[in-house]
Amino acid sequence: MISKLFRSNPTYRKYLVQLLGKFTNKLDKNIVTNMYHMIKQNEPDEKIVNFIQKNRIGMEELKSEPRASRISNVLFQFLKKDLKPNIGAYLDIGCNNGLITVELGKKLNLKSSQIYGIDVEDFSGQKIIPVGGFVFSSYDGYNIPYTDDYFDLVTCLMTLHHIKHIDIILSEIKRVTKKHGLVLVKEHNAYSEEIDWLIFLKHLFYDVMDYNITYEEFIKTYFQKCYSKNQLVELFKKYGFELVKLSGKKFLNRYHYSNPTQTFYALFTKN
Ligand SMILES: C[S@@+](CC[C@H](N)C(=O)[O-])C[C@H]1O[C@@H](n2cnc3c(N)ncnc32)[C@H](O)[C@@H]1O
C-alpha cells in the first residue's frame, strides 16, 4: 500500500515523504536512498516499515508540552466565542496522558478539580501515565464513569476513529453532557478510500516508531473506522446534537493544507 499510494498522486506522495521524513535521519543519504528504492521496487509495507524502524534515529516528541500548547491554543480559539462564562466541569475523552486536556483547562481558567480526562487502560500496548493536574480515570472504552448532565464541555480529540461502537459512545457523550453544553470534536476527514489508507499508514508509522511495537503487533491490535466530515456531522445530529460550527478553510494552518488527511474541528451543542 505504501508503494501504491506513493505512486498514485503527488499530494499523497508529498504527505508520505513528510511522514517518512519524521522517522528517518534525513541526513543519512544511504537510509533514505534505500527506503525510496524499496518503495519503487514495490516492496511490501511490512518490509518498508521494519527497515525504517530499524534505522530510526530521532523523532518529534509526540507527547511534548509545546505540541500540547499549540493544539490547545487552536482549540481555544475555535471554541471561545461559543463558551458560556461559567464552566463547572470539562471532560476530555481519549485524553491519553492529559497534556492537551490540562493546557485547555488552564486556558478556560478551570481548577484541576474541574478538569476530567478518561481513556482506556492501554492502547497499542501502551500504559497511559497521566501528567497530573486533572482528574484521570481509565474506563472500559464505552461506559463513561460520570453521572448524567455533568459536563458543560466535552472534547473528543482524534479518538472517535479508534472506537468500534460509535453509537454507544455518542449516546454516552449525550448522557453526560449538560443541556446546552458543548461537545468539541477533532477528527480526520476521511472522504475517500485513499485518505483512509493514508490515515492508517500515519498510525502505523507513529505506533511502530513511537511505541516501538512490531509491524505484526500493530496489525493484530490496531482498529480504525474513519468518517468523512459530513458523515460525522450526520451521526452527531442523529444522536440529538446540533452543529454549532465547523472549521473552515480560513481556520486551517499551513500544516493542514499540506496534509491530505485534513484534520477538522466540529462544535456541537446538546439540545
Ligand atoms: C490518537 S490518540 C489522541 C490523544 C489525544 N486526544 C490527542 O489529541 O493527542 C487516541 C487516543 O484514543 C484513546 N482511545 C482509544 N479507544 C478509546 C475509547 N474507547 N475511549 C476513549 N479513548 C480511547 C487511545 O488510548 C488514545 O489515547
The ligand as a Tripos MOL2 file, in Angstrom:
@<TRIPOS>MOLECULE
LIG
   27    29     1     0     0
SMALL
NO_CHARGES

@<TRIPOS>ATOM
      1 C1         -4.5530    9.4880   18.5630 C.3       1 LIG1
      2 S1         -4.7160    9.3910   20.3220 S.3       1 LIG1
      3 C2         -5.2850   11.0380   20.6720 C.3       1 LIG1
      4 C3         -4.8240   11.5090   22.0120 C.3       1 LIG1
      5 C4         -5.1810   12.9670   22.3250 C.3       1 LIG1
      6 N1         -6.6110   13.1430   22.4730 N.3       1 LIG1
      7 C5         -4.6240   13.9190   21.2550 C.2       1 LIG1
      8 O1         -5.4210   14.5570   20.5690 O.co2     1 LIG1
      9 O2         -3.3830   13.9920   21.1240 O.co2     1 LIG1
     10 C6         -6.1490    8.4150   20.5200 C.3       1 LIG1
     11 C7         -6.4980    8.1360   21.9560 C.3       1 LIG1
     12 O3         -7.7580    7.4540   21.9660 O.3       1 LIG1
     13 C8         -7.7210    6.5670   23.0460 C.3       1 LIG1
     14 N2         -8.8300    5.6060   22.9110 N.ar      1 LIG1
     15 C9         -8.9500    4.5120   22.1310 C.ar      1 LIG1
     16 N3        -10.1500    3.9310   22.3230 N.ar      1 LIG1
     17 C10       -10.8310    4.7000   23.2100 C.ar      1 LIG1
     18 C11       -12.1320    4.6440   23.8160 C.ar      1 LIG1
     19 N4        -12.9940    3.6830   23.5300 N.pl3     1 LIG1
     20 N5        -12.4690    5.6080   24.6840 N.ar      1 LIG1
     21 C12       -11.6060    6.6060   24.9940 C.ar      1 LIG1
     22 N6        -10.3670    6.7080   24.4610 N.ar      1 LIG1
     23 C13        -9.9820    5.7580   23.5900 C.ar      1 LIG1
     24 C14        -6.3160    5.9960   22.9750 C.3       1 LIG1
     25 O4         -5.9240    5.3620   24.1650 O.3       1 LIG1
     26 C15        -5.5090    7.2540   22.6790 C.3       1 LIG1
     27 O5         -5.1000    7.8820   23.8580 O.3       1 LIG1
@<TRIPOS>BOND
     1     1     2 1
     2     2     3 1
     3     2    10 1
     4     3     4 1
     5     4     5 1
     6     5     6 1
     7     5     7 1
     8     7     8 2
     9     7     9 1
    10    10    11 1
    11    11    12 1
    12    11    26 1
    13    12    13 1
    14    13    14 1
    15    13    24 1
    16    14    15 ar
    17    14    23 ar
    18    15    16 ar
    19    16    17 ar
    20    17    18 ar
    21    17    23 ar
    22    18    19 1
    23    18    20 ar
    24    20    21 ar
    25    21    22 ar
    26    22    23 ar
    27    24    25 1
    28    24    26 1
    29    26    27 1
@<TRIPOS>SUBSTRUCTURE
     1 LIG1         1 GROUP 0 **** ****
